[in-house]
Amino acid sequence: MGEMSKVLVLTKEDIESLVTMDDAIAAVEEGFKAFNSDRAVVPFPVALNVPDGHGDIHIKPGYMRGTSSYTVKIASGFYDNPKRGLSTSHGMLLLFDSRTGHPLCFEVDRCFLTDLRTAAAGAVAAKVLAKKSVSKVAVIGTGTQARMQMIALSKVRKFDELMVWGRDSKKSEAYASEMSKVLGVKVVPAKTAEDAVRGSEIVVTATMSASPIVKVDWISGGTHITAMGSDEPGKQELDTRILARADKVVVDSLRQCAQLGEVHHALEDGSINESDVHAELGEVLLGKKPSRESDKEVTVCDLTGIAIQDVAISQFVYEKAKRSGKGFYIEV
């Protein structure tokens, strides 16, 4: 008779009740620090395309040295799903015992934790790279991530006005109506991306664009830009000249951003060299490299999403679930 393992299963609803945005920001910050302290074991992610279903799947394994589990995340986007009345994203995080390899927990989050940790990373970037005092910010995009990025940003910076731009003006108007209530600030749908960006002190791009939206001429001194939509070689949100203009370009992972992110495009067209990248975010958090040094600097953070974020947040959820009695066990 073979060995049986008891595995904790957590639904999206369980997970939502266990973790707040503040929890996510704290966990992700620790993950970035681990990444730049030789405590993270993070291989390059696997990208699987399923052209028959117009879908793509990202598989991200990771481990933080000295912890009792490792994580494998599987997150998918199937872009015809809305026509079927289904959500675009799905996925789960699988935790295994780091001593035996036995499964410990299946976090069936339907991409909630991916969305949460991605938004949290944007807040961590803004915390160290944006000016301390801002009044006007902008978001490019109107989807889930555009919403969550602003909720996360509001945890680390106070702002009075949010400009939003999306390709569909009706979605921009719906976003403004909804998010003004959520954030308690003035939210204005911009007629153009330029109108949104000009004069904004923090700009967050959260789209699936395949060509640059934000132009270098729109950026004034003191602006911080977080670009998080470009997580594949074919995606791009920023004019590469913005990275050449920036006083500091920071990345989550240089190895990954050089192949997938905004940095990838700027390297490819010669706008910058790898040596022009100021730091990885964990290095700034650890004080190994300086953060913003004046209110006149233009800073850019290129976030492609690294597995250590998933490791950090999935472990937090698992430990809290065990303490609170959430979820149910199955034998496998």
Secondary structure, 3 states (H helix, E strand, C coil): CCCCCEEEEEEHHHHHHHCCHHHHHHHHHHHHHHHCCCCEECCCCEEEEEHHHCEEEEEEEEEECCCCEEEEEEEEEECCHHHHCCCCEEEEEEEEECCCCCEEEEEECCCHHHHHHHHHHHHHHHHHHCCCCCCEEEEECCCHHHHHHHHHHHHHCCCCEEEEECCCHHHHHHHHHHHHHHHCCEEEECCCHHHHHCCCCEEEECCCCCCCCECHHHCCCCCEEEECCCCCCCCCCECHHHHHHCCEEEECCHHHHHHHCHHHHHHHCCCCCHHHCCEEHHHHHCCCCCCCCCCCCCEEEECCCCHHHHHHHHHHHHHHHHHHCCCEEEEC
